[in-house]
Amino acid sequence: YTLLNIYTVYLLLFGITAIIVIFNLFLYFKVKERVYAYYVGYGFFNLIYIINISGILVYLDMQYYIYKLQCTASFMIGFLVLFSVEILEMKKYLPKIGKAAPYLSLPDFFFGIMILFQYQPWNKMINNYAGIMSLVLIVLSIVIYLKGHKKIKYYILAMVTFFTFVTLFTFMVAGLLEYAF
């Protein structure tokens, strides 16, 4: 009954994310750099995740897939790791870690596939691994920043914000915080 409610926020978030995905898709086709492809993957699975958590599935009579679509959170984190490896230029600033870092996304893709078969314990593992990976990415980005890659200061801010919300979400799933607006 009001103009501004949670659905308005989800719609705004969905629209902004969709525009970013389309923009990065065009960038990928134009410059053919993997960083854009990884961001498109991240954004695409983020869009599906927004649909999943917003309740739109009920209006589409697809509420039966709410637990299966939780795999999108895991795939989203997997693409975030791949994007981060590229944007941080890990192979340049941390050569040894840069070679191994893309493999840190493999558990995310594995968890995403496994949650299609059984919701628990895979959902808890997705939440915990997302928190661990965001913390690892924050530490690596700070190290790379100190090594002279000054352009990533906004990435660090974004990852700290992301880590904060992943932590809050994990506490909510664990029952330590109330599930409320």
N, C-alpha and C positions, 0 to 999 in steps of 0.2 A: 504493500500500500504506500510505500515511500519510494521516491526516486533513487535514493542512495541506500542500497542494501548489499548483502554479500554477493548476490547474483550480478549486480552492477560491477562490483570489483572483479569477479571472475570473467565477465564479459570484456571489461577493459584489459585485463591481463591476457586473455585469449587473443584479442585483437592486436595488441602490441606485439605479442610473441609471433603471431602469424605474419605480421608485416616484417619483422626481423628475419624470420625464416625465409620468406620470399626474397627479401633483399640479399641475404647471404647466398641463396641459391643462384641468383643472377650473378653475384660476384664470383662464385665458384665457376660458373660456365664461362665467364669472361677471362679470369686470370688463372684458372686451373690450379689453385693452391689448396692443399689438403686441409688447411686450417678452416677454410670456409665450409668444406664438406663435413668436417667434424662438427662444426657449429650448427649446420643444417640438421645433422642427426640429433644433436642435443636438443635443438629447438623443436623438431618434429615430435620426439618422444615427450618433451615437455608439454606440447599442445595436447597430446593424448592423455597425459597425466592430469592436466587441468580439467579436461572433460570428465575424467574418471572421478576426481575428488569434488567436482562442483555439483554433482547430482543431475547433470544433463542426461545421463544414461537412463534415468527413470522416465524422462519425457520421450526418449527414443525406444522405450521398452527393451532396453539392453542391460538392465540392472543385474542380470544373471552373470555378467562378465566383469563385475566390479573387482573381484579378487584376481581374476586372470590378468586384467589390465594393470595390476600392480607391477607387472614385469616392466612396464614403461619407465618406472622410477629407476630400476636397475640399469636399463639400457641408456637412460638419460645420463646417469653418473658415468657409465662406461665411455660415452662420447665426450663427456666433460673432461675426463682424464686425457683422452686422446687430443682434444682441443688444447688443453693446458700444456701438454708436452710441446706442441707446435708453437703456441703463442709465447711461451716462456723461453723458447729457443734452447731447450735443455741440452741438446746435442752440442751446441756451441759453448754454453756457459758451464755445464756439468756433463762432460762427455760420457763418463762411465755410467752415471745415473740416466742420462738421456737415451742410451741404448736399451736399458732395461725398463724404463718408465712406461712405454706403451703396453708392456705386458701386465701392468697393474690394472688395466681395464678388463682383462680376461675373467677374473672372478665376478665382475659385474654382469657380464654377458652370460656366464654360467648360472649365476643366481637368478637372472631374468628368465632363463629357460626352465630352471627347476621349479620356479614358483607357478609355472603353468600346470604342474603336476600335483603340487602340494603347497598350500599357503604357508603353513608354519613347518619348520623353523626358518624357511627361506626369507620371509618378510622381515623377521628380526635381523637376519644376517645382512640383508640389503641395507637396513637402517644403520646398523653398526658399521658396516664397511663404508657407507657414504660418509659417516662422521670421521672415520679414520682417514679415508682418502682426502677429504677436504682439509683436514689438519695437516697431512703430509704435503699437500699442494701449497698450503699457506707457508709452511716452513721452507719448502724448496723455492717458492717465489721470493721470500725475503732474502734467502741466500743469494739468489740470482740478482735481485735488486742491489744488494751490497757489492756484487761483483761488477756492477756498472750498467745493468739493463734498467735504466731509469724510467722507461715508458710503461713499465708494468705496475706502477703504483696504484692505478685504478683497478687492475686485476686483483691486487692484494686486498683492497677495500671490498671488492665484490665477493671474494672468497671468504673473508672474515664474516661478512653479512650472511653468506650462504651457510657457513659453519654454524653460526648462531641459530639460524632457523632449522637446520638439520638436527642440532642438539635439542631444541625445543620440541620438534616433531618426535624424536626418539623418546624423550621423556613422556610425551603424551601417549605414545604407543605402549610404553612400559607401564603406564598407569600412574606415573609420578606427577603429571600435570593434568588438570581437567580438560576434557575435549569440549571447548567452548569457543565462541567467537572472540 
